[in-house]
Amino acid sequence: MSASSAFNDEKGGSSSVGEPEYGHDPASGGIFSSDYKRHDDLKEMLDSNKDALKLEAMKRIVAMIARGKNASDLFPAVVKNVACKNIEVKKLVYVYLVRYAEEQQDLALLSISTFQRGLKDPNQLIRASALRVLSSIRVTIIVPIMMLAIKEAASDMSPYVRKTAAHAIPKLYSLDPEQKDQLIEVIEKLLADKTTLVAGSVVMAFEEVCPERIDLIHKNYRKLCNLLIDVEEWGQVVIINMLTRYARTQFLNPNINESLLEEGGGGDKTFYCSDEDEDEDEEKEKQAEVSALAKRKPYVMDPDHRLLLRNTKPLLQSRNAAVVMAVAQLYFHLAPKAEVGVIAKALVRLLRSHSEVQFVVLQNVATMTIKRRGMFEPYLKSFYIRSTDPTQIKILKLEVLTNLANETNISTILREFQTYIKSMDKDFVAATIQAIGRCATNIGEVRDTCLNGLVQLLSNRDELVVAESVVVIKKLLQMQPEKHSDIIKHMAKLTDNIQVPMARASILWLIGEYCEHVPKIAPDVLRKMAKSFTNEEDIVKLQIINLAAKLYLTNSKQTKLLTQYVLNLAKYDQNYDIRDRARFIRQLIVPTEKSGALSKYAKKLFLALKPAPVLESPFKDRDHFQLGSLSHLLNAKAGGYQELPDWPESAPDPSVRNVEVPEWTKCSSREKRKEKKVEKPFYSDSEGESGPTESADSEPDTGSGSESVSVSVESGSPSDSEESEESSESDEDEEEEEKEKKKKKKEIKQMQASESEQSSEDDRKRDRKIKEQKSNSESESDEDSESESSQSESSDTESEVEVKKKKKVSEPKPPSKPLKKEKKEMSLLDLDDFEPTPSPQVTPVNTFLSNSLVTDLEGLSLSDSVLSPATIAPSSALKNYELLHRITGEGLSVEYCFSRQAFSPDANMVAVQMHFTNNATSDTKNLHIEDVKLQSGMRVKEFAEIELLPAGEATTAVMGVDFCDSTQAANFQLCTHTRKFFVSIQPPVGELMRPVFLTENEFKKEQSQLMGMNEISENLTLDAKCRNEHAIVQRVTTAANLSRVPCGSDKECSPAAPPPPPPHPHPVYRFAGKTVTSGSLVLATVATKDEGAAQLTVNCEKMVIGTMLVKDLLLALTQ
Amino acid sequence: MLYIKTVGAIFFRFTYGLTLYDGIYFCLRVHRSAGGSSVALLPFWRQCWQSAAEMIHSLFLINPTGDVFLEKHWKSVISRSVCDYFFEAREKAVTPENVAPVLQTPHHYLISIYRGKLFFLSVVQTEVSPLFVIEFLHRVADTFQDYFGECSETIINDNMVVVYELLEEMLDNGFPLATESSVLKELIKPPNILRSVVNTLTGGSNVGSSLPTSHLSTIPWRRNGVKYTHNEAYFDVIEEIDAIVDKSGMTVFAEIQGVVEACVRLSGMPDLTLSFVNPRLLDDVSFHPCVRFKRWESERVLSFIPPDGNFTLMTYHVSSQNLVSIPVYVKQNISFFDSGSSGRMDITVGPKQTMGKTVEGLSVTIHMPKSVLTVDLTATQGNYTYDLTAKVLVWDIGKLNPQKLPTLQGSLSIQAGVPKPVENPSLNIDLKIEQLAISGIKVSRLDLFGEKYKTFKGVKYVTKAGNFQVRT
């Protein structure tokens, strides 16, 4: 029958020994039952209607499975319980089902309907679990059902279910590869998913189903890069490995300009003229050509390439060794030479981990040290060997140390090696001797020292050590035999003592090869060997014949008889190789009539100059396998290994990674405000416009990393051919690209702020730019030389109206802001650069002020800070808090409220309005604040001293507090002319933000960028009084200083955008704001459902704020 | 061919079956189309290759005597005979640690780890990152440790069902699914005596009845709804000195490996910020996923929403040899005589740079050469033991008294007729210094955001010897 049945038989046989552990169980009653009835008790228990019995039975069955015993005959009894109410029984049944379904396909089908029901369950976790089990049942007949389920789950609104769908894809694929095309469609869909939960799993599915469809990655590349840090660690590994391959196909080699000349261990390489070297030379020539080419067209790193490098770098700090290794290999394969060094530290750190981790890491380090020795040189000592290391680790460390050896550190390394030679671990000692040999060949200066050291080892008591030394010395001597005849003599003497065949053979070969250097000893050695010939090992015998032949050719007088004797012995040897060899050599060296022609050349044949062997690392050239892979470790291609492609000669079109912007964004940008102007020299700016709102927009952009990258790009290739290519593209595309750029920037902003090495370079470039801009602002007309400025100029003219408006705005600004309308965006860059501490998050807000009223208002406003929130915020329902009670305050009572007005002296402060009432009978004088105690970073702007508050009167004052986006209290003393009161102001989290006006589409767009860690959702039941629009809006806006996002239609534009919309008739309320200090966006969504149920979602980069806000809003909505 | 036809008939109601023909497995695919049925034969290896596309195929747990005592398959069953290749390698290796972690067999790759005297052997069939598997296997072992307090054969056998359930949840189709202990603990409750008593009485279960919400959370490492009456957060800064000291007492190599272990029992969703007085000291760091890289990069503070309970917050590395102070020195003299098959040993340990703290828990471990039969020593302080089979001498000193330095001296007897050992054994030092982080790192403050309750905070410093070896 099938393989499975065969397998069962085998299993059954092995388990027939019985299971005493169950026999003893009183409940089983199976002590006396015979083998074939053995499971009857279990069946009975499963059939009972008590969950406890069922559970007990299932536990025992699972334990049997775990021990590898056959429990397949219980299948019918078990599968009946698939719909059991008890969750634990159910789980165990699933375990059983997944294990045996393949063998009992008919019966397994009985369970399918249960899972199909589960797939429709309102609870996402049940849906996911049903899909998981369903897809794990390897029964071909349900392939269509699985396909359907996966397709449905892939568009489920729960990211967790979508993740499960991604997991199910490879399962289905392995079950039925013919589904590939359909599965690719699903993968494509899931790749577009924006949640971190799904990303890792779908890339894994991609790798297993269609790793060749690299084109599917284009549109998701940037998103994957940006999500990477928030993806769970296992997913990170898979994504990084995939992106490595992707980058190899899409970007140019960053090291293209560097010649490979400096690699290798010194000038010795040319000493040995092997074929390989010639190849290498050719390669170098090729490289030279390429680099010459490259010089004509300087290498510029694609911003996307940079994005990948930048976003993976922090993961070197991961606790997961696999993630660190993945990043390390990415850097090794993709980064410019100068930047690869960063990975060394992290890899060295892994050497502290478990020995298995060390083993793998050292293998990879060994490969890296061959190509990039300098990288690990500072960590030389971390590879020192301890006597407690396992042998395999020792040998790998030795390999690394050998690779790292150079003229400067060789003495330290050799001293270290001396310690190792004394080790008790003989394999390790042998490896050390070989390592010394390699150091000696690679570094000419120490060759004699090494040789002497090795010769000393010849007198070692351990035979293995001596033997290994002989072998290594043999190799070394081949380089300069004439200088070392005494060593050869010494070794000749050793033949009496050394018994290791390889060593004996080596000595004999050496003597034969250099018999001219030791003319006296050689025949004597042959004599001794002839005596012991019959007792030698085969390899030694062959070398004896070899020696005899060579001596016969050079010194036939003395050795003729000996040679005859040896050849005669060999003629009757048991080994046919030896007999053949003897026959062959006799014919060759002893001239007879038949063999006349060849024997003339015998001397040339035997005593030809032989090239010295090159002692090479076994890790040489292993880097053609992707590092960190199984194939690399085994140095052989493992099944399913994806070759790391070579760099392309010319870069494929980078625009494929641009993501199309949904229609709505375009509309709003077209109509309401002009497209945001971005420094973007890659694409011609003929269509780019600038307007009043952009002015503020570009501020954050200059601060972001991608901006600086693109700046560098532009300055690097002023006449890039791509530029012209791009400019010929349609306007619409360009706009899209611009949009995309902008989006990317925002994403980047959320990523690591530090840009490491690159940043310094960028800074320099930016500085230069600033200077340019300064000069631009000083003189009106000399900027045409700079291509970018001319571009911007032309673009500016398009939107003159706005520009004029802009001018109005800019006039009252600080002098650093130039007044010329032509260089609007330049001046903005300028401004940004002058800002002492540009807070990167402050600005996106302006992007969303699409309301024309708002725009106008801003135009009128003299401050360049954001539009006063008072115009948007609901002014009603300000909650008063007590600061000082009238009794403790001796008649003075103080209340405060958060006025939600902009605090004009400092935009980063929350305005606190204080209301003083003097209930006392006497006047209060000199009301002021003293001794402010704050958490670090917080600031307070005190109100002006109130000189007199007459009895019975009341007054108000406004102070500003910068709470640094935390709910820490501001403590201070409130002083009157007589008393001091300790008071504190603690803000509810809702007051730490100010409203921002967003359109619905903008809101969604922003929200989609604040997923993952930044999103918090809660389900709630709305308070009975709070089920209409007005109540909800009011409660939310009271609880938090947010503004309502006007709802256009409730239709979702992008189906995948989470949180998923509720069914149509239930409205969704959206609120937006940004935190006062850092300007991080705060987005709140209340999605109502049936019967007062609702889902509250808060997206905020500041997770704490988000979490607290959720709490507060929950409270507000449910009470 | 006849055979195939028959089988085809038998399997007609399924779309395919698997059949053995002439020793080769064939996949029989029956397409029922309008024009009748066609039979396609696919060699089994092709099927194999296709079904091989996953990460970890199977896991076997192997005890010290070389028996498989647990097996788990995430896909089709792989016969445990695959382990024979491993046993072969195990035979060849001198010690279990010496078994290569990655082995190649004709059809599979075996990736194994050695933890707590057990081998965790996983079978993979295709290209995979070996570290990925190794790291995962260690995570499995860690989880067992976390659940049962130890990771041994007995304990796994006692909790077979829980172990099996854990393995089921941790991998899906060979790809890691839930490895965070917070998620796992919601799915499967760790066993404890009280609960098992209650369970037997009430018939309750140790599978979580509620569904795991952390699965869905954006911070999967923390459960929702954590509540404590006493809110506390403790941090242990533990530093280990890795050093190699040569014969003459010179430091060949020294560095400090530090780890910040946290025990956080805080209600709700606290957001903590831990800052150091001198973060610049830290040369290289790695973090628990909860730590925000960004804040560390920009401000050198650890900002995180902690997991509940015990966890490793960060590990760090302090290098630059000159800064590392070595707390003790060792004067030793071990010599073996050519005649009389004996040797002498004389070891003294003294304080070097202890920063005014007491060195405790001092012990010296020596792996003697195989030829050393017995030792006859006297210790001025502490006790020594000599394991005759493993040839390991352990001298347990305890607290180091600077006034009266502990010494261990006496003679070693060597097997007669065996040449004297070439190498002197190296000494492994173990020690502990409380209330001192030898690198000088200091926690400056811990701030709590997001929650309003009072918190007890504590920081403890300990210095230990890590891989501290004195060569002789």
Interface residues (C-beta under 8 A of the other chain):
Chain A: M1 S2 A3 S4 A6 F7 E10 D51 A52 L55 K59 V62 A63 I65 A66 R67 G68 N86 I87 E88 K91 L92 V95 R99 E102 Q105 N123 Q124 L125 I126 R132 S135 S136 R138 T140 I141 V143 S158 P159 Y160 H167 P170 K171 Y173 S174 L175 P177 S201 M204 E208 V209 I229 E232 E233 W234 V237 N241 P314 Q317 S318 R319 N320 A321 A322 V324 M325 A326 K345 A346 V348 R349 R352 H354 S355 E356 V357 F359 V360 V361 K381 S382 Y384 R386 S387 T388 P390 T391 Q392 E416 T419 K422 S423 M424 N460 R461 D462 G628 S629 L630 S631 L633 L634 A636 A638 G639 G640 Y641 Q642 M751 Q752 A753 S754 Q935 S966 T967 Q968 G1012 M1013 N1014 E1015 I1016 M1103 V1104 T1107 M1108
Chain B: F14 T15 Y16 G17 L18 T19 L20 Y25 W49 Q50 S51 A52 A53 E54 V68 F69 L70 E71 K72 H73 K75 S76 V77 S79 R80 V94 T95 E97 N98 A100 P101 V102 Q104 Y109 S112 I113 Y114 R115 V124 Q125 T126 E127 V128 S129 P130 L131 F132 I134 E135 F136 H138 M160 V161 V163 Y164 E165 E168 D172 N173 F175 P176 L177 T179 G203 S205 N206 V207 S209 L211 P212 H215 L216 T218 I219 P220 D242 I244 D246 V252 F253 E255 Q257 M269 D271 D283 D284 V285 S286 F287 H288 P289 F293 K294 W296 E297 S298 I305 T312 T315 H317 Q321 H367 P369 K370 P419 P421 V422 E423 N424 P425 S426 N428 D447 F449 G450 K452 N467 Q469 R471
